[in-house]
């Protein structure tokens, strides 16, 4: 990402809450359509100042620490503008003076670093086999994580779990509640009705749930819903494979199967917000891909062999009998994915295919290798095949990606800026 300069430096006066003066929320948070968002994209002095604040914060975040001179050189902003911005960011608690640079002539320059406690964000992943809650600080570090392995949890159960997690954070003093920017919530499309093994009819309750209303009693911060694969892709773009591959296709292997497309550092939702829904493609036999390539499908395979359910984190250390079923499933999943992934490479030309999710990393590595082996049989040698990689973020990628959403809306620099 290139750090782009916005001139006409201006900003709200020191002491004003930073996030109250940030850019308007994007369409997924406001309901505005794409045309409206483009029409509202202004370049007046105040907005230029807001972008420049994001720009400087981003520069410090990437470097770890920076002096005003280094920031001016990196961003192209004037020394006076940098002095004003760093003062405002310091006043808001977003950055702090880490010390002075030594080993140079003259007065040692002040080194600025991002304050991890400057603000926080919550991320929730609601899925058919678990609920996960994470709290992120301003540097992107996970400050707390809570997860519950539960099949097809009802909305009231999920709300109670999140409420307990927030209460624990408050009791233990891990998060300053008044510095929480918002809560992102990642969940699969069609959560209540997409047909997957074991789906109970009562789970259709999720189809009529309004998430902001459901979660409103937990806090006054904004609630930002997002597809789980999209959230995982956003998180990977920010803190994972996106650091080396500006464009990639993300495959999320969870209770179901999802996908997300990142182009030039930005998640690309498509015209209706449904781009990348690889799980709804059919395999060679005409069955939905996620009926074969998903943790619920693996669970069904294990049950068919008389093996009790195994928690995802323990799949890599399963006994020999379960291990044989798992390896057979990996081969079936790889064979089913090889064709669609070859098609993605032809149509989109991503820099990489990135696979993440709740499957343990060693098993994702095996799956990636098997996909490349099966893909060799269907790939057109004229079209370069994108490498198939294991995601760098952990199994909590959807929750972490969800927690990044409020930061992206209110604090972080967009890849387009």
C-alpha positions in Angstrom: 0.0 0.0 0.0 1.3 3.4 -0.9 0.8 6.1 1.6 -0.9 8.9 -0.3 -0.8 12.6 0.6 -3.9 14.7 1.1 -3.2 18.4 1.1 -5.2 21.2 2.7 -4.3 19.8 6.1 -7.1 20.6 8.6 -8.8 18.7 11.4 -11.0 19.1 14.4 -9.5 20.9 17.4 -7.4 18.9 19.9 -9.4 17.1 22.5 -12.3 16.2 20.2 -13.1 12.5 20.0 -11.2 11.3 16.9 -13.8 8.8 15.7 -16.6 11.3 15.8 -14.9 13.2 13.0 -13.9 10.3 10.8 -15.3 9.6 7.3 -18.9 8.5 6.9 -19.5 4.8 7.5 -19.3 2.6 4.4 -22.4 1.1 2.7 -22.4 -2.1 4.7 -22.9 -0.1 7.9 -25.2 2.6 6.6 -27.2 0.9 3.9 -26.2 3.4 1.3 -25.7 2.0 -2.2 -22.5 2.2 -4.1 -23.5 5.2 -6.2 -24.4 7.2 -3.1 -21.1 6.4 -1.5 -19.2 7.6 -4.6 -21.2 10.8 -4.8 -20.4 11.5 -1.1 -16.6 11.1 -1.5 -15.5 14.6 -0.9 -12.1 16.4 -0.7 -12.9 19.4 1.4 -10.2 20.5 3.9 -11.8 18.8 6.9 -11.9 15.4 5.2 -8.4 15.9 3.9 -7.3 16.5 7.5 -9.1 13.3 8.6 -7.4 11.3 5.9 -4.0 12.7 6.8 -4.6 11.7 10.5 -5.3 8.2 9.3 -2.2 8.4 7.0 0.1 9.4 9.8 -1.3 6.8 12.2 -0.9 4.1 9.5 2.7 5.2 8.9 3.5 4.9 12.7 1.7 1.6 12.9 3.7 0.1 10.1 7.1 1.3 11.2 6.6 0.5 14.9 7.9 3.9 15.8 8.7 7.1 13.8 10.0 10.6 14.3 8.3 13.6 12.9 11.0 14.0 10.3 10.6 10.4 9.2 6.8 10.8 9.0 7.2 13.9 6.9 9.5 12.1 4.5 7.3 9.0 4.3 4.0 10.9 3.8 5.0 14.0 2.0 3.2 16.2 4.5 4.9 19.3 5.8 6.8 19.3 9.1 4.2 21.7 10.5 1.3 19.4 9.5 3.1 16.4 11.0 3.6 18.4 14.2 -0.1 19.3 14.4 -1.3 15.7 13.6 1.0 14.0 16.1 -0.1 16.4 18.8 -3.8 15.6 18.1 -3.2 11.9 18.0 -1.3 12.2 21.2 -4.1 14.2 22.8 -6.6 11.4 21.9 -4.3 8.7 23.3 -3.7 7.1 19.9 0.0 7.6 19.9 2.6 8.3 22.7 6.1 9.6 22.9 8.3 6.4 23.2 11.5 8.3 23.8 14.1 10.2 21.8 16.2 9.0 18.9 19.8 8.7 19.9 23.1 8.6 17.9 22.3 11.7 15.8 23.6 15.3 15.9 21.7 18.0 17.7 18.6 17.6 19.8 17.5 13.9 19.7 14.2 13.6 17.9 11.0 12.4 19.6 10.0 8.8 18.6 6.2 8.2 18.3 4.6 4.8 18.7 1.0 3.6 18.5 -0.7 3.3 21.9 -2.2 -0.2 22.1 -4.7 1.1 24.6 -5.7 4.0 22.4 -9.0 2.3 21.5 -10.4 -1.2 21.2 -12.8 -3.2 19.1 -14.9 -6.3 19.6 -15.2 -9.1 17.0 -17.8 -11.9 17.1 -18.0 -15.0 14.9 -21.3 -16.8 15.0 -21.3 -20.2 13.2 -23.3 -23.4 13.2 -20.8 -25.2 15.5 -19.3 -22.4 17.7 -19.4 -18.8 18.9 -16.1 -16.8 19.3 -15.5 -13.4 20.8 -12.3 -11.4 20.6 -11.1 -8.0 21.7 -8.5 -6.2 19.6 -6.4 -3.2 20.6 -5.3 -0.5 18.3 -2.2 -2.4 17.1 -4.3 -5.3 16.0 -3.2 -7.6 18.9 -5.8 -9.9 20.4 -6.2 -8.8 24.0 -8.9 -11.4 24.9 -10.5 -14.4 23.4 -13.5 -16.5 24.4 -15.0 -19.4 22.5 -17.8 -21.8 23.0 -18.1 -25.1 21.1 -21.9 -25.3 20.6 -23.9 -26.7 17.7 -26.6 -24.4 16.2 -26.8 -21.9 19.1 -30.0 -19.9 19.4 -29.8 -16.1 19.3 -30.5 -15.7 23.0 -27.7 -18.2 23.8 -25.3 -16.2 21.6 -26.3 -12.9 23.2 -25.8 -14.4 26.7 -22.3 -15.7 25.7 -21.2 -12.3 24.3 -22.6 -10.5 27.4 -20.7 -12.8 29.7 -17.5 -12.2 27.7 -17.9 -8.4 27.9 -18.6 -8.6 31.6 -15.5 -10.6 32.2 -13.4 -8.0 30.3 -14.8 -5.3 32.5 -14.4 -7.2 35.8 -10.8 -8.1 35.0 -10.0 -4.5 33.8 -8.7 -5.7 30.5 -10.5 -3.2 28.3 -11.6 0.4 28.9 -15.3 0.2 27.9 -15.5 3.9 27.0 -12.7 3.4 24.4 -14.4 0.6 22.5 -15.2 1.8 18.9 -17.6 -0.9 17.9 -18.4 -4.5 17.4 -18.1 -6.4 14.2 -20.1 -9.6 13.8 -19.2 -12.2 11.2 -21.6 -14.9 10.3 -22.3 -17.1 7.3 -24.7 -16.1 4.6 -28.1 -17.9 5.0 -27.1 -19.0 8.5 -30.6 -20.2 9.4 -31.6 -22.0 6.3 -28.7 -23.2 4.2 -29.0 -27.0 4.2 -26.0 -28.6 6.0 -25.7 -31.9 7.9 -27.5 -31.8 11.3 -29.4 -28.5 10.7 -32.4 -28.3 13.1 -35.6 -26.6 11.9 -35.5 -24.2 14.9 -32.3 -22.7 13.6 -34.3 -20.8 11.0 -34.9 -18.3 13.8 -31.7 -16.6 12.7 -33.2 -15.6 9.4 -35.5 -13.1 11.1 -32.9 -11.7 13.5 -31.8 -8.1 13.3 -28.3 -8.2 14.8 -28.0 -4.5 15.9 -31.4 -4.9 17.7 -30.4 -8.3 19.2 -27.1 -7.0 20.5 -28.1 -3.4 21.4 -28.5 -4.2 25.2 -24.8 -5.1 25.4 -23.5 -1.6 24.7 -24.0 1.7 22.8 -21.3 1.1 20.2 -22.2 0.5 16.6 -22.8 -3.1 15.4 -21.3 -3.9 12.0 -22.5 -7.3 10.5 -20.4 -9.0 7.8 -20.2 -12.3 6.0 -17.8 -14.6 7.9 -15.6 -15.4 4.8 -15.5 -11.7 4.0 -14.4 -10.8 7.5 -11.7 -13.5 7.4 -10.5 -12.1 4.1 -10.4 -8.6 5.5 -8.4 -9.7 8.5 -6.0 -11.7 6.3 -5.5 -8.7 4.0 -4.7 -6.5 7.0 -2.4 -8.7 9.1 -1.7 -11.8 7.1 -1.1 -12.9 3.5 -2.1 -9.4 2.3 1.2 -8.1 3.5 2.9 -10.1 0.6 0.0 -10.7 -1.8 -2.1 -7.6 -2.6 -4.7 -9.7 -4.4 -5.8 -13.1 -3.3 -8.9 -15.4 -3.0 -9.7 -16.5 0.5 -11.3 -19.9 1.2 -12.9 -20.2 4.6 -13.3 -23.8 5.8 -15.7 -23.7 8.8 -19.0 -25.4 9.5 -19.8 -24.6 5.9 -17.6 -23.3 3.1 -17.1 -19.6 2.1 -14.9 -17.4 0.1 -13.8 -13.8 -0.2 -11.9 -11.9 -2.9 -9.3 -9.3 -2.1 -8.2 -7.0 -5.0 -5.3 -4.5 -4.6 -5.6 -4.7 -0.8 -9.4 -4.2 -0.6 -12.1 -6.8 0.0 -14.3 -6.9 -3.1 -17.9 -7.7 -2.2 -19.3 -7.7 -5.8 -22.4 -5.8 -6.9 -24.7 -7.4 -4.4 -22.2 -8.3 -1.6 -22.1 -12.0 -2.5 -18.8 -12.3 -4.4 -16.7 -15.3 -3.5 -19.6 -17.7 -2.3 -17.6 -20.8 -3.4 -19.6 -23.1 -1.1 -22.7 -22.8 -3.2 -21.0 -24.1 -6.3 -21.7 -27.7 -7.2 -19.1 -30.5 -7.3 -18.8 -33.0 -10.1 -21.7 -35.0 -8.8 -24.0 -31.9 -8.6 -23.9 -31.6 -4.8 -23.2 -28.3 -3.2 -19.4 -28.0 -2.6 -19.9 -27.3 1.1 -21.7 -30.6 1.5 -18.3 -32.2 0.9 -15.8 -29.5 1.9 -16.8 -28.4 5.4 -16.3 -29.3 9.0 -19.9 -30.5 9.3 -19.2 -32.8 6.3 -16.1 -34.1 8.0 -18.2 -34.6 11.2 -20.7 -36.6 9.2 -17.9 -38.8 7.8 -16.6 -39.5 11.2 -20.1 -40.4 12.5 -20.6 -42.8 9.6 -17.6 -44.7 10.8 -18.8 -44.8 14.3 -16.4 -42.1 15.6 -17.6 -39.5 18.1 -17.4 -35.8 17.3 -13.9 -34.4 17.6 -13.3 -30.7 18.4 -11.6 -29.0 15.5 -8.5 -28.1 17.5 -7.9 -31.8 18.3 -8.4 -33.2 14.7 -4.7 -33.2 14.0 -3.9 -35.4 17.0 -6.8 -37.9 16.4 -6.2 -41.6 16.8 -5.3 -43.8 13.8 -8.9 -44.8 13.0 -10.1 -41.2 13.0 -6.9 -40.1 11.2 -7.7 -42.4 8.3 -11.2 -40.9 7.9 -9.7 -37.4 8.1 -7.1 -38.1 5.4 -9.7 -39.7 3.2 -11.9 -36.6 3.6 -8.9 -34.3 2.8 -8.5 -36.2 -0.5 -12.2 -35.9 -1.4 -12.3 -32.2 -0.4 -9.1 -31.5 -2.5 -10.6 -33.3 -5.5 -13.8 -31.3 -5.1 -12.0 -28.0 -4.8 -9.5 -28.5 -7.5 -11.8 -27.6 -10.4 -13.3 -24.5 -8.8 -9.9 -23.2 -7.7 -8.5 -23.7 -11.2 -11.5 -21.7 -12.6 -10.8 -18.9 -10.0 -7.2 -18.8 -11.2 -8.4 -18.4 -14.8 -11.1 -15.9 -14.2 -9.7 -13.7 -11.5 -5.9 -14.3 -11.7 -5.3 -13.9 -7.9 -1.8 -13.7 -6.5 -2.7 -16.6 -4.2 -5.4 -18.9 -3.1 -5.4 -18.7 0.7 -7.1 -21.3 2.9 -8.1 -20.6 6.5 -10.6 -21.7 9.1 -11.0 -23.9 12.1 -9.2 -26.9 10.6 -5.8 -27.2 12.4 -2.9 -25.7 10.4 -1.1 -29.0 9.8 -4.3 -30.3 8.2 -4.8 -27.2 6.1 -1.2 -27.6 4.9 -2.1 -31.2 3.8 -5.3 -29.9 2.1 -3.4 -27.2 0.2 -0.8 -29.7 -1.0 -3.6 -32.1 -2.1 -5.4 -29.4 -3.9 -2.3 -28.5 -5.9 -1.8 -32.2 -6.7 -5.4 -32.6 -7.9 -5.4 -29.2 -9.7 -2.4 -30.2 -11.8 -4.8 -32.6 -13.6 -7.3 -29.9 -14.5 -5.2 -26.8 -14.9 -4.5 -25.3 -18.3 -0.7 -25.0 -18.5 -1.1 -21.7 -20.5 -2.7 -20.1 -17.5 -0.3 -19.7 -14.5 -1.7 -21.4 -11.4 -1.9 -19.3 -8.2 -0.2 -20.9 -5.3 -2.4 -22.5 -2.7 -1.4 -21.2 0.7 -2.3 -21.7 4.4 -3.7 -18.5 5.9 -1.4 -16.7 8.3 -4.1 -15.8 10.8 -5.3 -18.3 13.3 -8.6 -20.2 13.4 -10.2 -17.1 14.8 -9.8 -15.2 11.5 -13.5 -14.4 11.0 -13.7 -13.0 14.6 -10.5 -11.0 14.2 -11.6 -9.8 10.8 -14.9 -8.7 12.3 -13.1 -6.8 15.0 -11.1 -4.9 12.3 -14.3 -3.6 10.7 -14.8 -0.7 13.3 -11.1 0.2 13.0 -11.4 0.3 9.2 -14.5 2.5 9.4 -13.2 5.0 11.9 -9.4 4.8 12.3 -7.4 2.8 9.7 -6.3 4.1 6.3 -8.1 2.5 3.3 -6.1 0.7 0.8 -7.5 3.1 -1.8 -6.2 6.2 0.1 
